Amino acid sequence: MREGRLGYNSSNGRYGILSSDLWIDTGLHCGECLQILMDGKWVETRIEMDAARNWYLVGTPYRGDLEYIQARI
């Protein structure tokens, strides 16, 4: 698995995964599955966008600003 943190990629308008300052994945698509570190445990989720164009992680409290959330794919 590739591990890093979520970061917003302004060149494509999507959240991707960064390791240090290098892109591991330049942009996740709606419905794409990933794992995030939540309360010390890796949790399966997927990224989606709501009707107001806010990104969120399904089944988690994370919505809107997803910067710096530990993630792996």
CHARMM-style PDB file with segment names, atoms N, HN, CA, C and O in Angstrom:
ATOM      1  N   MET     1       0.842  -1.183   0.000  1.00  0.00      PROA
ATOM      2  CA  MET     1       0.000   0.000   0.000  1.00  0.00      PROA
ATOM      3  C   MET     1       0.887   1.245   0.000  1.00  0.00      PROA
ATOM      4  O   MET     1       1.994   1.249   0.538  1.00  0.00      PROA
ATOM      5  N   ARG     2       0.362   2.293  -0.620  1.00  0.00      PROA
ATOM      6  HN  ARG     2      -0.537   2.289  -1.058  1.00  0.00      PROA
ATOM      7  CA  ARG     2       1.047   3.587  -0.621  1.00  0.00      PROA
ATOM      8  C   ARG     2       0.379   4.474   0.417  1.00  0.00      PROA
ATOM      9  O   ARG     2      -0.846   4.584   0.453  1.00  0.00      PROA
ATOM     10  N   GLU     3       1.191   5.112   1.267  1.00  0.00      PROA
ATOM     11  HN  GLU     3       2.187   5.023   1.238  1.00  0.00      PROA
ATOM     12  CA  GLU     3       0.662   5.867   2.398  1.00  0.00      PROA
ATOM     13  C   GLU     3       1.168   7.300   2.393  1.00  0.00      PROA
ATOM     14  O   GLU     3       2.315   7.568   2.037  1.00  0.00      PROA
ATOM     15  N   GLY     4       0.287   8.225   2.797  1.00  0.00      PROA
ATOM     16  HN  GLY     4      -0.645   8.007   3.086  1.00  0.00      PROA
ATOM     17  CA  GLY     4       0.651   9.636   2.884  1.00  0.00      PROA
ATOM     18  C   GLY     4      -0.457  10.412   3.571  1.00  0.00      PROA
ATOM     19  O   GLY     4      -1.077   9.932   4.520  1.00  0.00      PROA
ATOM     20  N   ARG     5      -0.694  11.620   3.077  1.00  0.00      PROA
ATOM     21  HN  ARG     5      -0.190  12.010   2.306  1.00  0.00      PROA
ATOM     22  CA  ARG     5      -1.755  12.464   3.630  1.00  0.00      PROA
ATOM     23  C   ARG     5      -2.560  13.049   2.490  1.00  0.00      PROA
ATOM     24  O   ARG     5      -2.048  13.222   1.384  1.00  0.00      PROA
ATOM     25  N   LEU     6      -3.821  13.356   2.758  1.00  0.00      PROA
ATOM     26  HN  LEU     6      -4.236  13.216   3.656  1.00  0.00      PROA
ATOM     27  CA  LEU     6      -4.652  13.977   1.734  1.00  0.00      PROA
ATOM     28  C   LEU     6      -4.241  15.424   1.546  1.00  0.00      PROA
ATOM     29  O   LEU     6      -3.902  16.119   2.504  1.00  0.00      PROA
ATOM     30  N   GLY     7      -4.275  15.862   0.316  1.00  0.00      PROA
ATOM     31  HN  GLY     7      -4.550  15.298  -0.462  1.00  0.00      PROA
ATOM     32  CA  GLY     7      -3.976  17.247  -0.026  1.00  0.00      PROA
ATOM     33  C   GLY     7      -4.792  17.646  -1.242  1.00  0.00      PROA
ATOM     34  O   GLY     7      -5.051  16.825  -2.121  1.00  0.00      PROA
ATOM     35  N   TYR     8      -5.197  18.911  -1.289  1.00  0.00      PROA
ATOM     36  HN  TYR     8      -4.986  19.578  -0.575  1.00  0.00      PROA
ATOM     37  CA  TYR     8      -5.998  19.389  -2.417  1.00  0.00      PROA
ATOM     38  C   TYR     8      -5.077  19.761  -3.567  1.00  0.00      PROA
ATOM     39  O   TYR     8      -4.136  20.535  -3.390  1.00  0.00      PROA
ATOM     40  N   ASN     9      -5.347  19.211  -4.742  1.00  0.00      PROA
ATOM     41  HN  ASN     9      -6.112  18.582  -4.885  1.00  0.00      PROA
ATOM     42  CA  ASN     9      -4.573  19.498  -5.946  1.00  0.00      PROA
ATOM     43  C   ASN     9      -5.348  20.529  -6.760  1.00  0.00      PROA
ATOM     44  O   ASN     9      -6.320  20.190  -7.436  1.00  0.00      PROA
ATOM     45  N   SER    10      -4.921  21.777  -6.696  1.00  0.00      PROA
ATOM     46  HN  SER    10      -4.132  22.052  -6.147  1.00  0.00      PROA
ATOM     47  CA  SER    10      -5.638  22.860  -7.369  1.00  0.00      PROA
ATOM     48  C   SER    10      -5.565  22.755  -8.895  1.00  0.00      PROA
ATOM     49  O   SER    10      -6.385  23.355  -9.590  1.00  0.00      PROA
ATOM     50  N   SER    11      -4.606  22.009  -9.421  1.00  0.00      PROA
ATOM     51  HN  SER    11      -3.940  21.522  -8.857  1.00  0.00      PROA
ATOM     52  CA  SER    11      -4.505  21.900 -10.879  1.00  0.00      PROA
ATOM     53  C   SER    11      -5.613  21.024 -11.473  1.00  0.00      PROA
ATOM     54  O   SER    11      -5.955  21.185 -12.644  1.00  0.00      PROA
ATOM     55  N   ASN    12      -6.187  20.093 -10.679  1.00  0.00      PROA
ATOM     56  HN  ASN    12      -5.909  19.963  -9.727  1.00  0.00      PROA
ATOM     57  CA  ASN    12      -7.275  19.272 -11.205  1.00  0.00      PROA
ATOM     58  C   ASN    12      -8.544  19.336 -10.344  1.00  0.00      PROA
ATOM     59  O   ASN    12      -9.545  18.702 -10.678  1.00  0.00      PROA
ATOM     60  N   GLY    13      -8.516  20.093  -9.242  1.00  0.00      PROA
ATOM     61  HN  GLY    13      -7.703  20.609  -8.971  1.00  0.00      PROA
ATOM     62  CA  GLY    13      -9.704  20.270  -8.410  1.00  0.00      PROA
ATOM     63  C   GLY    13     -10.086  19.046  -7.599  1.00  0.00      PROA
ATOM     64  O   GLY    13     -11.247  18.890  -7.220  1.00  0.00      PROA
ATOM     65  N   ARG    14      -9.118  18.174  -7.329  1.00  0.00      PROA
ATOM     66  HN  ARG    14      -8.175  18.301  -7.638  1.00  0.00      PROA
ATOM     67  CA  ARG    14      -9.389  16.940  -6.596  1.00  0.00      PROA
ATOM     68  C   ARG    14      -8.433  16.800  -5.417  1.00  0.00      PROA
ATOM     69  O   ARG    14      -7.369  17.418  -5.381  1.00  0.00      PROA
ATOM     70  N   TYR    15      -8.838  15.974  -4.453  1.00  0.00      PROA
ATOM     71  HN  TYR    15      -9.702  15.473  -4.483  1.00  0.00      PROA
ATOM     72  CA  TYR    15      -7.922  15.603  -3.382  1.00  0.00      PROA
ATOM     73  C   TYR    15      -7.074  14.434  -3.860  1.00  0.00      PROA
ATOM     74  O   TYR    15      -7.572  13.490  -4.473  1.00  0.00      PROA
ATOM     75  N   GLY    16      -5.793  14.520  -3.567  1.00  0.00      PROA
ATOM     76  HN  GLY    16      -5.389  15.287  -3.068  1.00  0.00      PROA
ATOM     77  CA  GLY    16      -4.866  13.444  -3.875  1.00  0.00      PROA
ATOM     78  C   GLY    16      -4.134  13.054  -2.606  1.00  0.00      PROA
ATOM     79  O   GLY    16      -4.464  13.520  -1.515  1.00  0.00      PROA
ATOM     80  N   ILE    17      -3.136  12.192  -2.759  1.00  0.00      PROA
ATOM     81  HN  ILE    17      -2.868  11.813  -3.645  1.00  0.00      PROA
ATOM     82  CA  ILE    17      -2.352  11.746  -1.615  1.00  0.00      PROA
ATOM     83  C   ILE    17      -0.901  12.165  -1.820  1.00  0.00      PROA
ATOM     84  O   ILE    17      -0.293  11.909  -2.860  1.00  0.00      PROA
ATOM     85  N   LEU    18      -0.372  12.819  -0.788  1.00  0.00      PROA
ATOM     86  HN  LEU    18      -0.866  13.026   0.056  1.00  0.00      PROA
ATOM     87  CA  LEU    18       1.003  13.306  -0.797  1.00  0.00      PROA
ATOM     88  C   LEU    18       1.857  12.531   0.188  1.00  0.00      PROA
ATOM     89  O   LEU    18       1.395  12.160   1.267  1.00  0.00      PROA
ATOM     90  N   SER    19       3.108  12.288  -0.187  1.00  0.00      PROA
ATOM     91  HN  SER    19       3.483  12.589  -1.064  1.00  0.00      PROA
ATOM     92  CA  SER    19       4.120  11.777   0.736  1.00  0.00      PROA
ATOM     93  C   SER    19       5.193  12.855   0.752  1.00  0.00      PROA
ATOM     94  O   SER    19       5.827  13.126  -0.268  1.00  0.00      PROA
ATOM     95  N   SER    20       5.396  13.472   1.919  1.00  0.00      PROA
ATOM     96  HN  SER    20       4.882  13.252   2.748  1.00  0.00      PROA
ATOM     97  CA  SER    20       6.193  14.690   2.023  1.00  0.00      PROA
ATOM     98  C   SER    20       5.504  15.713   1.128  1.00  0.00      PROA
ATOM     99  O   SER    20       4.344  16.047   1.372  1.00  0.00      PROA
ATOM    100  N   ASP    21       6.171  16.213   0.116  1.00  0.00      PROA
ATOM    101  HN  ASP    21       7.113  15.942  -0.082  1.00  0.00      PROA
ATOM    102  CA  ASP    21       5.531  17.157  -0.805  1.00  0.00      PROA
ATOM    103  C   ASP    21       5.410  16.588  -2.218  1.00  0.00      PROA
ATOM    104  O   ASP    21       5.245  17.340  -3.179  1.00  0.00      PROA
ATOM    105  N   LEU    22       5.490  15.274  -2.342  1.00  0.00      PROA
ATOM    106  HN  LEU    22       5.623  14.664  -1.561  1.00  0.00      PROA
ATOM    107  CA  LEU    22       5.395  14.622  -3.650  1.00  0.00      PROA
ATOM    108  C   LEU    22       4.079  13.864  -3.757  1.00  0.00      PROA
ATOM    109  O   LEU    22       3.659  13.191  -2.816  1.00  0.00      PROA
ATOM    110  N   TRP    23       3.434  13.981  -4.918  1.00  0.00      PROA
ATOM    111  HN  TRP    23       3.776  14.527  -5.682  1.00  0.00      PROA
ATOM    112  CA  TRP    23       2.165  13.294  -5.136  1.00  0.00      PROA
ATOM    113  C   TRP    23       2.377  11.801  -5.298  1.00  0.00      PROA
ATOM    114  O   TRP    23       3.174  11.370  -6.131  1.00  0.00      PROA
ATOM    115  N   ILE    24       1.664  11.007  -4.504  1.00  0.00      PROA
ATOM    116  HN  ILE    24       1.016  11.356  -3.827  1.00  0.00      PROA
ATOM    117  CA  ILE    24       1.565   9.556  -4.699  1.00  0.00      PROA
ATOM    118  C   ILE    24       0.427   9.299  -5.678  1.00  0.00      PROA
ATOM    119  O   ILE    24       0.530   8.449  -6.563  1.00  0.00      PROA
ATOM    120  N   ASP    25      -0.652  10.041  -5.508  1.00  0.00      PROA
ATOM    121  HN  ASP    25      -0.736  10.731  -4.790  1.00  0.00      PROA
ATOM    122  CA  ASP    25      -1.823   9.996  -6.389  1.00  0.00      PROA
ATOM    123  C   ASP    25      -2.268  11.438  -6.567  1.00  0.00      PROA
ATOM    124  O   ASP    25      -2.585  12.108  -5.584  1.00  0.00      PROA
ATOM    125  N   THR    26      -2.297  11.926  -7.797  1.00  0.00      PROA
ATOM    126  HN  THR    26      -2.039  11.381  -8.595  1.00  0.00      PROA
ATOM    127  CA  THR    26      -2.574  13.346  -8.045  1.00  0.00      PROA
ATOM    128  C   THR    26      -4.038  13.722  -7.906  1.00  0.00      PROA
ATOM    129  O   THR    26      -4.354  14.909  -7.818  1.00  0.00      PROA
ATOM    130  N   GLY    27      -4.943  12.750  -7.883  1.00  0.00      PROA
ATOM    131  HN  GLY    27      -4.686  11.786  -7.955  1.00  0.00      PROA
ATOM    132  CA  GLY    27      -6.356  13.097  -7.743  1.00  0.00      PROA
ATOM    133  C   GLY    27      -7.258  11.891  -7.643  1.00  0.00      PROA
ATOM    134  O   GLY    27      -7.338  11.080  -8.566  1.00  0.00      PROA
ATOM    135  N   LEU    28      -7.940  11.778  -6.512  1.00  0.00      PROA
ATOM    136  HN  LEU    28      -7.874  12.437  -5.762  1.00  0.00      PROA
ATOM    137  CA  LEU    28      -8.903  10.692  -6.307  1.00  0.00      PROA
ATOM    138  C   LEU    28     -10.226  11.057  -6.978  1.00  0.00      PROA
ATOM    139  O   LEU    28     -10.620  12.223  -6.988  1.00  0.00      PROA
ATOM    140  N   HSD    29     -10.898  10.077  -7.528  1.00  0.00      PROA
ATOM    141  HN  HSD    29     -10.578   9.129  -7.520  1.00  0.00      PROA
ATOM    142  CA  HSD    29     -12.185  10.278  -8.194  1.00  0.00      PROA
ATOM    143  C   HSD    29     -13.327   9.864  -7.276  1.00  0.00      PROA
ATOM    144  O   HSD    29     -13.141   9.032  -6.389  1.00  0.00      PROA
ATOM    145  N   CYS    30     -14.497  10.437  -7.482  1.00  0.00      PROA
ATOM    146  HN  CYS    30     -14.648  11.113  -8.203  1.00  0.00      PROA
ATOM    147  CA  CYS    30     -15.677  10.064  -6.695  1.00  0.00      PROA
ATOM    148  C   CYS    30     -15.858   8.550  -6.727  1.00  0.00      PROA
ATOM    149  O   CYS    30     -15.772   7.921  -7.782  1.00  0.00      PROA
ATOM    150  N   GLY    31     -16.109   7.980  -5.554  1.00  0.00      PROA
ATOM    151  HN  GLY    31     -16.179   8.491  -4.697  1.00  0.00      PROA
ATOM    152  CA  GLY    31     -16.313   6.540  -5.440  1.00  0.00      PROA
ATOM    153  C   GLY    31     -15.043   5.750  -5.236  1.00  0.00      PROA
ATOM    154  O   GLY    31     -15.095   4.544  -4.995  1.00  0.00      PROA
ATOM    155  N   GLU    32     -13.889   6.414  -5.329  1.00  0.00      PROA
ATOM    156  HN  GLU    32     -13.846   7.394  -5.525  1.00  0.00      PROA
ATOM    157  CA  GLU    32     -12.624   5.700  -5.167  1.00  0.00      PROA
ATOM    158  C   GLU    32     -12.404   5.329  -3.699  1.00  0.00      PROA
ATOM    159  O   GLU    32     -12.581   6.156  -2.805  1.00  0.00      PROA
ATOM    160  N   CYS    33     -12.019   4.084  -3.467  1.00  0.00      PROA
ATOM    161  HN  CYS    33     -11.875   3.411  -4.193  1.00  0.00      PROA
ATOM    162  CA  CYS    33     -11.818   3.578  -2.103  1.00  0.00      PROA
ATOM    163  C   CYS    33     -10.413   3.880  -1.609  1.00  0.00      PROA
ATOM    164  O   CYS    33      -9.454   3.918  -2.380  1.00  0.00      PROA
ATOM    165  N   LEU    34     -10.319   4.095  -0.292  1.00  0.00      PROA
ATOM    166  HN  LEU    34     -11.098   4.064   0.333  1.00  0.00      PROA
ATOM    167  CA  LEU    34      -9.057   4.327   0.372  1.00  0.00      PROA
ATOM    168  C   LEU    34      -9.227   3.990   1.836  1.00  0.00      PROA
ATOM    169  O   LEU    34     -10.334   3.695   2.287  1.00  0.00      PROA
ATOM    170  N   GLN    35      -8.145   4.032   2.576  1.00  0.00      PROA
ATOM    171  HN  GLN    35      -7.246   4.272   2.210  1.00  0.00      PROA
ATOM    172  CA  GLN    35      -8.202   3.863   4.022  1.00  0.00      PROA
ATOM    173  C   GLN    35      -7.664   5.140   4.650  1.00  0.00      PROA
ATOM    174  O   GLN    35      -6.738   5.760   4.127  1.00  0.00      PROA
ATOM    175  N   ILE    36      -8.257   5.527   5.784  1.00  0.00      PROA
ATOM    176  HN  ILE    36      -9.009   5.023   6.209  1.00  0.00      PROA
ATOM    177  CA  ILE    36      -7.767   6.685   6.515  1.00  0.00      PROA
ATOM    178  C   ILE    36      -7.490   6.267   7.955  1.00  0.00      PROA
ATOM    179  O   ILE    36      -8.093   5.329   8.476  1.00  0.00      PROA
ATOM    180  N   LEU    37      -6.571   6.981   8.579  1.00  0.00      PROA
ATOM    181  HN  LEU    37      -6.082   7.744   8.156  1.00  0.00      PROA
ATOM    182  CA  LEU    37      -6.243   6.721   9.970  1.00  0.00      PROA
ATOM    183  C   LEU    37      -7.175   7.556  10.833  1.00  0.00      PROA
ATOM    184  O   LEU    37      -7.121   8.786  10.809  1.00  0.00      PROA
ATOM    185  N   MET    38      -8.035   6.878  11.599  1.00  0.00      PROA
ATOM    186  HN  MET    38      -8.079   5.879  11.618  1.00  0.00      PROA
ATOM    187  CA  MET    38      -9.020   7.550  12.436  1.00  0.00      PROA
ATOM    188  C   MET    38      -8.984   6.910  13.820  1.00  0.00      PROA
ATOM    189  O   MET    38      -9.223   5.712  13.968  1.00  0.00      PROA
ATOM    190  N   ASP    39      -8.685   7.717  14.825  1.00  0.00      PROA
ATOM    191  HN  ASP    39      -8.491   8.690  14.705  1.00  0.00      PROA
ATOM    192  CA  ASP    39      -8.578   7.228  16.210  1.00  0.00      PROA
ATOM    193  C   ASP    39      -7.581   6.080  16.330  1.00  0.00      PROA
ATOM    194  O   ASP    39      -7.806   5.125  17.073  1.00  0.00      PROA
ATOM    195  N   GLY    40      -6.474   6.183  15.590  1.00  0.00      PROA
ATOM    196  HN  GLY    40      -6.291   6.959  14.986  1.00  0.00      PROA
ATOM    197  CA  GLY    40      -5.409   5.189  15.679  1.00  0.00      PROA
ATOM    198  C   GLY    40      -5.649   3.899  14.924  1.00  0.00      PROA
ATOM    199  O   GLY    40      -4.855   2.965  15.034  1.00  0.00      PROA
ATOM    200  N   LYS    41      -6.746   3.826  14.145  1.00  0.00      PROA
ATOM    201  HN  LYS    41      -7.391   4.585  14.056  1.00  0.00      PROA
ATOM    202  CA  LYS    41      -7.074   2.619  13.380  1.00  0.00      PROA
ATOM    203  C   LYS    41      -7.293   2.977  11.918  1.00  0.00      PROA
ATOM    204  O   LYS    41      -7.811   4.049  11.604  1.00  0.00      PROA
ATOM    205  N   TRP    42      -6.900   2.081  11.032  1.00  0.00      PROA
ATOM    206  HN  TRP    42      -6.480   1.210  11.287  1.00  0.00      PROA
ATOM    207  CA  TRP    42      -7.160   2.272   9.607  1.00  0.00      PROA
ATOM    208  C   TRP    42      -8.603   1.888   9.307  1.00  0.00      PROA
ATOM    209  O   TRP    42      -9.049   0.793   9.649  1.00  0.00      PROA
ATOM    210  N   VAL    43      -9.329   2.803   8.664  1.00  0.00      PROA
ATOM    211  HN  VAL    43      -8.966   3.693   8.386  1.00  0.00      PROA
ATOM    212  CA  VAL    43     -10.751   2.646   8.380  1.00  0.00      PROA
ATOM    213  C   VAL    43     -10.971   2.710   6.868  1.00  0.00      PROA
ATOM    214  O   VAL    43     -10.467   3.611   6.198  1.00  0.00      PROA
ATOM    215  N   GLU    44     -11.729   1.745   6.337  1.00  0.00      PROA
ATOM    216  HN  GLU    44     -12.139   1.013   6.882  1.00  0.00      PROA
ATOM    217  CA  GLU    44     -12.097   1.747   4.914  1.00  0.00      PROA
ATOM    218  C   GLU    44     -13.138   2.830   4.666  1.00  0.00      PROA
ATOM    219  O   GLU    44     -14.090   2.977   5.433  1.00  0.00      PROA
ATOM    220  N   THR    45     -12.951   3.590   3.587  1.00  0.00      PROA
ATOM    221  HN  THR    45     -12.178   3.471   2.964  1.00  0.00      PROA
ATOM    222  CA  THR    45     -13.908   4.627   3.203  1.00  0.00      PROA
ATOM    223  C   THR    45     -13.809   4.833   1.701  1.00  0.00      PROA
ATOM    224  O   THR    45     -13.049   4.149   1.015  1.00  0.00      PROA
ATOM    225  N   ARG    46     -14.580   5.775   1.203  1.00  0.00      PROA
ATOM    226  HN  ARG    46     -15.198   6.331   1.760  1.00  0.00      PROA
ATOM    227  CA  ARG    46     -14.449   6.197  -0.191  1.00  0.00      PROA
ATOM    228  C   ARG    46     -14.712   7.696  -0.241  1.00  0.00      PROA
ATOM    229  O   ARG    46     -15.426   8.239   0.601  1.00  0.00      PROA
ATOM    230  N   ILE    47     -14.141   8.344  -1.218  1.00  0.00      PROA
ATOM    231  HN  ILE    47     -13.561   7.903  -1.903  1.00  0.00      PROA
ATOM    232  CA  ILE    47     -14.301   9.785  -1.350  1.00  0.00      PROA
ATOM    233  C   ILE    47     -15.481  10.082  -2.269  1.00  0.00      PROA
ATOM    234  O   ILE    47     -15.654   9.430  -3.298  1.00  0.00      PROA
ATOM    235  N   GLU    48     -16.286  11.061  -1.894  1.00  0.00      PROA
ATOM    236  HN  GLU    48     -16.145  11.591  -1.058  1.00  0.00      PROA
ATOM    237  CA  GLU    48     -17.455  11.465  -2.681  1.00  0.00      PROA
ATOM    238  C   GLU    48     -17.576  12.984  -2.645  1.00  0.00      PROA
ATOM    239  O   GLU    48     -16.907  13.653  -1.857  1.00  0.00      PROA
ATOM    240  N   MET    49     -18.436  13.519  -3.506  1.00  0.00      PROA
ATOM    241  HN  MET    49     -18.980  12.976  -4.146  1.00  0.00      PROA
ATOM    242  CA  MET    49     -18.725  14.957  -3.533  1.00  0.00      PROA
ATOM    243  C   MET    49     -20.237  15.125  -3.456  1.00  0.00      PROA
ATOM    244  O   MET    49     -20.981  14.458  -4.175  1.00  0.00      PROA
ATOM    245  N   ASP    50     -20.695  16.035  -2.564  1.00  0.00      PROA
ATOM    246  HN  ASP    50     -20.090  16.577  -1.979  1.00  0.00      PROA
ATOM    247  CA  ASP    50     -22.136  16.252  -2.427  1.00  0.00      PROA
ATOM    248  C   ASP    50     -22.635  17.271  -3.450  1.00  0.00      PROA
ATOM    249  O   ASP    50     -21.853  17.791  -4.246  1.00  0.00      PROA
ATOM    250  N   ALA    51     -23.925  17.550  -3.427  1.00  0.00      PROA
ATOM    251  HN  ALA    51     -24.560  17.128  -2.780  1.00  0.00      PROA
ATOM    252  CA  ALA    51     -24.541  18.462  -4.405  1.00  0.00      PROA
ATOM    253  C   ALA    51     -23.992  19.881  -4.304  1.00  0.00      PROA
ATOM    254  O   ALA    51     -24.012  20.624  -5.285  1.00  0.00      PROA
ATOM    255  N   ALA    52     -23.500  20.264  -3.117  1.00  0.00      PROA
ATOM    256  HN  ALA    52     -23.484  19.660  -2.320  1.00  0.00      PROA
ATOM    257  CA  ALA    52     -22.909  21.599  -2.927  1.00  0.00      PROA
ATOM    258  C   ALA    52     -21.421  21.613  -3.292  1.00  0.00      PROA
ATOM    259  O   ALA    52     -20.728  22.601  -3.049  1.00  0.00      PROA
ATOM    260  N   ARG    53     -20.935  20.515  -3.876  1.00  0.00      PROA
ATOM    261  HN  ARG    53     -21.498  19.712  -4.073  1.00  0.00      PROA
ATOM    262  CA  ARG    53     -19.552  20.368  -4.322  1.00  0.00      PROA
ATOM    263  C   ARG    53     -18.541  20.338  -3.174  1.00  0.00      PROA
ATOM    264  O   ARG    53     -17.414  20.812  -3.315  1.00  0.00      PROA
ATOM    265  N   ASN    54     -18.958  19.775  -2.037  1.00  0.00      PROA
ATOM    266  HN  ASN    54     -19.873  19.389  -1.922  1.00  0.00      PROA
ATOM    267  CA  ASN    54     -18.062  19.554  -0.907  1.00  0.00      PROA
ATOM    268  C   ASN    54     -17.598  18.107  -0.922  1.00  0.00      PROA
ATOM    269  O   ASN    54     -18.414  17.191  -1.029  1.00  0.00      PROA
ATOM    270  N   TRP    55     -16.287  17.896  -0.815  1.00  0.00      PROA
ATOM    271  HN  TRP    55     -15.624  18.640  -0.729  1.00  0.00      PROA
ATOM    272  CA  TRP    55     -15.745  16.553  -0.730  1.00  0.00      PROA
ATOM    273  C   TRP    55     -16.010  15.991   0.661  1.00  0.00      PROA
ATOM    274  O   TRP    55     -15.985  16.730   1.645  1.00  0.00      PROA
ATOM    275  N   TYR    56     -16.262  14.691   0.744  1.00  0.00      PROA
ATOM    276  HN  TYR    56     -16.281  14.091  -0.056  1.00  0.00      PROA
ATOM    277  CA  TYR    56     -16.421  14.049   2.049  1.00  0.00      PROA
ATOM    278  C   TYR    56     -15.978  12.593   1.963  1.00  0.00      PROA
ATOM    279  O   TYR    56     -15.877  12.020   0.878  1.00  0.00      PROA
ATOM    280  N   LEU    57     -15.715  12.003   3.142  1.00  0.00      PROA
ATOM    281  HN  LEU    57     -15.797  12.469   4.023  1.00  0.00      PROA
ATOM    282  CA  LEU    57     -15.314  10.607   3.244  1.00  0.00      PROA
ATOM    283  C   LEU    57     -16.460   9.830   3.856  1.00  0.00      PROA
ATOM    284  O   LEU    57     -16.835  10.075   5.003  1.00  0.00      PROA
ATOM    285  N   VAL    58     -17.017   8.899   3.110  1.00  0.00      PROA
ATOM    286  HN  VAL    58     -16.713   8.700   2.178  1.00  0.00      PROA
ATOM    287  CA  VAL    58     -18.206   8.130   3.497  1.00  0.00      PROA
ATOM    288  C   VAL    58     -17.953   7.361   4.794  1.00  0.00      PROA
ATOM    289  O   VAL    58     -16.924   6.705   4.955  1.00  0.00      PROA
ATOM    290  N   GLY    59     -18.926   7.456   5.721  1.00  0.00      PROA
ATOM    291  HN  GLY    59     -19.763   7.988   5.590  1.00  0.00      PROA
ATOM    292  CA  GLY    59     -18.862   6.729   6.974  1.00  0.00      PROA
ATOM    293  C   GLY    59     -17.924   7.326   8.010  1.00  0.00      PROA
ATOM    294  O   GLY    59     -17.612   6.687   9.015  1.00  0.00      PROA
ATOM    295  N   THR    60     -17.473   8.554   7.764  1.00  0.00      PROA
ATOM    296  HN  THR    60     -17.726   9.072   6.947  1.00  0.00      PROA
ATOM    297  CA  THR    60     -16.591   9.252   8.703  1.00  0.00      PROA
ATOM    298  C   THR    60     -17.175  10.641   8.958  1.00  0.00      PROA
ATOM    299  O   THR    60     -18.087  11.061   8.246  1.00  0.00      PROA
ATOM    300  N   PRO    61     -16.666  11.356   9.957  1.00  0.00      PROA
ATOM    301  CA  PRO    61     -17.136  12.724  10.196  1.00  0.00      PROA
ATOM    302  C   PRO    61     -16.458  13.753   9.289  1.00  0.00      PROA
ATOM    303  O   PRO    61     -16.745  14.945   9.400  1.00  0.00      PROA
ATOM    304  N   TYR    62     -15.563  13.317   8.394  1.00  0.00      PROA
ATOM    305  HN  TYR    62     -15.329  12.349   8.304  1.00  0.00      PROA
ATOM    306  CA  TYR    62     -14.783  14.247   7.578  1.00  0.00      PROA
ATOM    307  C   TYR    62     -15.546  14.730   6.353  1.00  0.00      PROA
ATOM    308  O   TYR    62     -16.010  13.937   5.533  1.00  0.00      PROA
ATOM    309  N   ARG    63     -15.665  16.068   6.249  1.00  0.00      PROA
ATOM    310  HN  ARG    63     -15.288  16.711   6.915  1.00  0.00      PROA
ATOM    311  CA  ARG    63     -16.398  16.713   5.156  1.00  0.00      PROA
ATOM    312  C   ARG    63     -15.788  18.087   4.919  1.00  0.00      PROA
ATOM    313  O   ARG    63     -15.392  18.770   5.864  1.00  0.00      PROA
ATOM    314  N   GLY    64     -15.713  18.490   3.653  1.00  0.00      PROA
ATOM    315  HN  GLY    64     -16.034  17.936   2.885  1.00  0.00      PROA
ATOM    316  CA  GLY    64     -15.185  19.824   3.331  1.00  0.00      PROA
ATOM    317  C   GLY    64     -13.672  19.813   3.240  1.00  0.00      PROA
ATOM    318  O   GLY    64     -13.114  19.313   2.263  1.00  0.00      PROA
ATOM    319  N   ASP    65     -12.999  20.358   4.246  1.00  0.00      PROA
ATOM    320  HN  ASP    65     -13.453  20.764   5.039  1.00  0.00      PROA
ATOM    321  CA  ASP    65     -11.530  20.427   4.255  1.00  0.00      PROA
ATOM    322  C   ASP    65     -10.956  19.092   4.706  1.00  0.00      PROA
ATOM    323  O   ASP    65     -11.047  18.738   5.882  1.00  0.00      PROA
ATOM    324  N   LEU    66     -10.368  18.357   3.782  1.00  0.00      PROA
ATOM    325  HN  LEU    66     -10.294  18.644   2.827  1.00  0.00      PROA
ATOM    326  CA  LEU    66      -9.820  17.038   4.080  1.00  0.00      PROA
ATOM    327  C   LEU    66      -8.295  17.052   4.166  1.00  0.00      PROA
ATOM    328  O   LEU    66      -7.673  15.994   4.261  1.00  0.00      PROA
ATOM    329  N   GLU    67      -7.691  18.237   4.134  1.00  0.00      PROA
ATOM    330  HN  GLU    67      -8.197  19.096   4.057  1.00  0.00      PROA
ATOM    331  CA  GLU    67      -6.228  18.361   4.168  1.00  0.00      PROA
ATOM    332  C   GLU    67      -5.648  17.675   5.390  1.00  0.00      PROA
ATOM    333  O   GLU    67      -6.206  17.741   6.485  1.00  0.00      PROA
ATOM    334  N   TYR    68      -4.522  17.019   5.185  1.00  0.00      PROA
ATOM    335  HN  TYR    68      -4.068  16.966   4.295  1.00  0.00      PROA
ATOM    336  CA  TYR    68      -3.680  16.426   6.222  1.00  0.00      PROA
ATOM    337  C   TYR    68      -4.219  15.150   6.868  1.00  0.00      PROA
ATOM    338  O   TYR    68      -3.604  14.645   7.807  1.00  0.00      PROA
ATOM    339  N   ILE    69      -5.344  14.616   6.400  1.00  0.00      PROA
ATOM    340  HN  ILE    69      -5.843  15.027   5.637  1.00  0.00      PROA
ATOM    341  CA  ILE    69      -5.821  13.338   6.929  1.00  0.00      PROA
ATOM    342  C   ILE    69      -4.897  12.240   6.408  1.00  0.00      PROA
ATOM    343  O   ILE    69      -4.653  12.142   5.205  1.00  0.00      PROA
ATOM    344  N   GLN    70      -4.384  11.414   7.323  1.00  0.00      PROA
ATOM    345  HN  GLN    70      -4.582  11.493   8.300  1.00  0.00      PROA
ATOM    346  CA  GLN    70      -3.517  10.305   6.931  1.00  0.00      PROA
ATOM    347  C   GLN    70      -4.330   9.318   6.112  1.00  0.00      PROA
ATOM    348  O   GLN    70      -5.434   8.936   6.501  1.00  0.00      PROA
ATOM    349  N   ALA    71      -3.776   8.904   4.966  1.00  0.00      PROA
ATOM    350  HN  ALA    71      -2.879   9.214   4.649  1.00  0.00      PROA
ATOM    351  CA  ALA    71      -4.514   8.027   4.052  1.00  0.00      PROA
ATOM    352  C   ALA    71      -3.573   7.042   3.380  1.00  0.00      PROA
ATOM    353  O   ALA    71      -2.364   7.260   3.299  1.00  0.00      PROA
ATOM    354  N   ARG    72      -4.154   5.964   2.906  1.00  0.00      PROA
ATOM    355  HN  ARG    72      -5.137   5.787   2.972  1.00  0.00      PROA
ATOM    356  CA  ARG    72      -3.388   4.997   2.105  1.00  0.00      PROA
ATOM    357  C   ARG    72      -4.290   4.335   1.081  1.00  0.00      PROA
ATOM    358  O   ARG    72      -5.494   4.175   1.277  1.00  0.00      PROA
ATOM    359  N   ILE    73      -3.649   3.954  -0.034  1.00  0.00      PROA
ATOM    360  HN  ILE    73      -2.670   4.085  -0.194  1.00  0.00      PROA
ATOM    361  CA  ILE    73      -4.371   3.279  -1.123  1.00  0.00      PROA
ATOM    362  C   ILE    73      -3.567   2.051  -1.534  1.00  0.00      PROA
ATOM    363  OT1 ILE    73      -3.976   1.320  -2.436  1.00  0.00      PROA
TER     364      ILE     73
END
